Amino acid sequence: MHLTIAVLAATMTPTAAFAQGAPSAPASPTLAAGATVFDPQGGEVGKIVSQSGDAVVLDTGANKATLPRSAFTAGAKGPVINATKAQLDDMVVAAAAKTNAARDAALVVGAQVHGKAGAMIGTIKEVSGDQVLIDRPEGAVSLSRSAFTLGTAGLTIWMTTAELEAAAKSAASPAPGQ
C-alpha cells in the first residue's frame, strides 16, 4: 500500500537541536534511497525508497508513505521522523481506508470514468462486488474496483483510452494455439 500522507506533515514537528545561547538551524538530513529512517527514540521506521523534489517515499516493510522533506530531521543514526513505525503504518492504513471509502462511494451506475490522461472513457454500467463494468462506445469492459482512483476529474483509471482499448482487445483475443 502506498499513500501520500498529507496530515503527517502537520503532526510531525521536527525536533531541533539547540546550541547554548541562540538556537541554531537544524541540520539538514541526507535523504537518499536506501537510507534508514528512525523515530525520535532511535527505533527503525523504514527505508527511503526514493526522493524527488519535496516528496520522500518511505517503506516501512508493511506500507509505503510519501512524506514531505520537512517531516525529516537529522539524527545521530540518520534521518528522523516524529513517528514510530507502528504510528506511521496506522496513519497509512487510516488514509487508505478514507481514500477507498471515497472511491467506493463514487463507483455508482452512470458515473463518468476518465483515463489517466483525463479523457472520458465511458460510464459505469454496473458494480458487482469487486468488479466494475464500464460502458463505452468500443464495448463494455470490466475492471477491478482497485483500478479506480478518485482524482480532480472524478473517477479515473490508471490507463489511457488507447491502453484500455489495447488491453481489452488482448483479453478478447484467444491465446495462440487455441
C-alpha positions as CSV (number, residue, x, y, z in Angstrom):
1,M,0.0,0.0,0.0
2,H,1.4,3.4,-0.9
3,L,-0.2,6.7,0.1
4,T,0.8,10.3,0.3
5,I,0.4,11.2,4.0
6,A,-0.5,14.9,3.9
7,V,-1.7,15.1,7.5
8,L,1.5,13.6,8.6
9,A,3.4,16.8,7.9
10,A,1.2,18.7,10.3
11,T,1.6,16.1,13.1
12,M,5.3,15.6,12.6
13,T,7.1,18.6,14.0
14,P,10.8,18.0,13.6
15,T,12.9,18.2,16.7
16,A,15.8,20.6,16.5
17,A,19.0,20.6,18.4
18,F,19.8,23.9,20.1
19,A,23.3,25.2,21.0
20,Q,23.8,27.0,24.2
21,G,22.6,30.6,23.8
22,A,20.9,31.3,20.4
23,P,19.2,28.4,18.7
24,S,20.9,27.1,15.5
25,A,19.2,25.8,12.4
26,P,18.6,22.0,12.5
27,A,21.0,20.0,10.4
28,S,19.6,19.1,7.0
29,P,19.2,15.3,6.8
30,T,20.6,13.2,3.9
31,L,17.5,11.7,2.3
32,A,19.0,9.2,-0.2
33,A,17.4,6.0,-1.5
34,G,18.4,3.1,0.9
35,A,18.8,5.3,3.9
36,T,17.3,4.0,7.1
37,V,14.9,6.4,8.9
38,F,14.5,6.4,12.7
39,D,11.9,7.6,15.2
40,P,12.9,10.1,18.0
41,Q,13.8,7.2,20.3
42,G,16.1,5.6,17.8
43,G,13.8,2.8,16.6
44,E,13.9,2.0,12.9
45,V,10.8,3.2,11.0
46,G,11.8,2.1,7.5
47,K,14.0,2.8,4.5
48,I,13.8,5.6,1.9
49,V,12.8,4.2,-1.5
50,S,13.1,7.4,-3.5
51,Q,13.3,11.2,-3.2
52,S,12.1,13.7,-5.7
53,G,11.7,17.4,-5.0
54,D,9.8,17.7,-1.8
55,A,8.5,14.1,-1.9
56,V,10.2,11.3,0.0
57,V,8.9,7.8,-0.3
58,L,9.5,5.7,2.9
59,D,8.9,2.0,3.0
60,T,8.1,0.6,6.5
61,G,8.1,-3.0,5.2
62,A,4.3,-3.1,5.5
63,N,3.5,0.1,3.7
64,K,4.9,2.9,1.6
65,A,4.2,6.5,2.5
66,T,5.1,9.7,0.7
67,L,6.2,12.3,3.1
68,P,7.4,15.9,2.7
69,R,11.1,16.6,3.2
70,S,10.1,18.9,6.1
71,A,9.0,15.8,8.1
72,F,12.6,14.7,8.4
73,T,15.4,16.0,10.6
74,A,19.0,14.8,11.0
75,G,19.6,12.4,13.9
76,A,22.7,10.7,15.3
77,K,21.9,7.5,13.4
78,G,20.4,9.0,10.3
79,P,17.2,10.8,9.2
80,V,14.5,11.0,11.9
81,I,10.7,11.5,11.7
82,N,8.5,12.2,14.7
83,A,6.5,9.0,14.5
84,T,7.2,5.3,15.2
85,K,6.9,2.6,12.6
86,A,3.6,1.5,14.1
87,Q,2.2,5.0,14.2
88,L,3.2,5.6,10.5
89,D,1.7,2.3,9.5
90,D,-1.5,3.2,11.4
91,M,-1.7,6.5,9.5
92,V,-1.2,4.8,6.1
93,V,-4.0,2.3,6.9
94,A,-6.4,5.1,8.1
95,A,-5.6,7.2,5.0
96,A,-6.2,4.2,2.7
97,A,-9.5,3.4,4.3
98,K,-10.6,7.0,3.9
99,T,-9.5,7.1,0.2
100,N,-11.1,3.7,-0.6
101,A,-14.4,4.8,1.0
102,A,-14.5,8.0,-1.1
103,R,-13.7,6.0,-4.2
104,D,-16.3,3.3,-3.4
105,A,-18.9,6.0,-2.8
106,A,-18.2,7.4,-6.3
107,L,-18.5,4.0,-8.0
108,V,-22.2,4.3,-8.9
109,V,-24.1,3.4,-12.1
110,G,-23.9,6.3,-14.5
111,A,-20.7,7.9,-13.1
112,Q,-18.3,9.0,-15.7
113,V,-14.9,7.3,-15.9
114,H,-11.7,9.1,-17.1
115,G,-8.4,7.7,-18.3
116,K,-5.1,8.7,-16.7
117,A,-4.6,11.4,-19.4
118,G,-8.0,12.9,-18.5
119,A,-10.0,11.7,-21.5
120,M,-13.5,10.4,-20.9
121,I,-13.5,6.6,-21.2
122,G,-17.2,5.8,-20.5
123,T,-19.7,5.5,-17.8
124,I,-20.3,2.9,-15.1
125,K,-22.9,0.4,-16.2
126,E,-22.8,-2.0,-13.2
127,V,-20.9,-2.5,-9.9
128,S,-20.9,-6.1,-8.7
129,G,-18.6,-7.0,-5.8
130,D,-15.1,-6.2,-6.8
131,Q,-15.9,-5.8,-10.5
132,V,-17.0,-2.6,-12.2
133,L,-18.4,-2.7,-15.7
134,I,-17.7,0.3,-17.8
135,D,-20.0,1.1,-20.8
136,R,-18.0,2.6,-23.6
137,P,-18.6,3.1,-27.4
138,E,-16.0,0.4,-28.2
139,G,-17.8,-2.1,-26.0
140,A,-18.2,-2.8,-22.2
141,V,-15.1,-3.7,-20.2
142,S,-14.8,-4.9,-16.6
143,L,-12.2,-3.7,-14.2
144,S,-11.4,-4.4,-10.6
145,R,-12.5,-1.6,-8.2
146,S,-8.8,-1.3,-7.3
147,A,-8.2,0.0,-10.8
148,F,-10.1,3.2,-9.9
149,T,-9.0,6.3,-8.1
150,L,-10.8,9.5,-7.3
151,G,-8.9,12.4,-8.8
152,T,-9.6,16.0,-9.8
153,A,-11.5,14.8,-12.9
154,G,-13.6,12.4,-10.8
155,L,-13.3,8.6,-11.2
156,T,-10.1,7.8,-13.0
157,I,-8.4,4.6,-14.1
158,W,-4.6,4.0,-14.4
159,M,-4.7,3.6,-18.2
160,T,-5.3,5.9,-21.1
161,T,-8.1,5.3,-23.6
162,A,-5.6,3.7,-26.0
163,E,-4.1,1.5,-23.3
164,L,-7.5,0.3,-22.2
165,E,-8.5,-0.5,-25.8
166,A,-5.3,-2.5,-26.4
167,A,-5.8,-4.4,-23.1
168,A,-9.5,-5.1,-24.0
169,K,-8.5,-6.4,-27.4
170,S,-5.8,-8.5,-26.0
171,A,-8.1,-10.0,-23.4
172,A,-10.8,-10.8,-26.0
173,S,-8.3,-12.5,-28.4
174,P,-7.7,-16.2,-27.9
175,A,-4.2,-17.2,-27.0
176,P,-2.1,-18.6,-29.8
177,G,-2.8,-22.3,-30.4
178,Q,-6.3,-22.1,-29.0
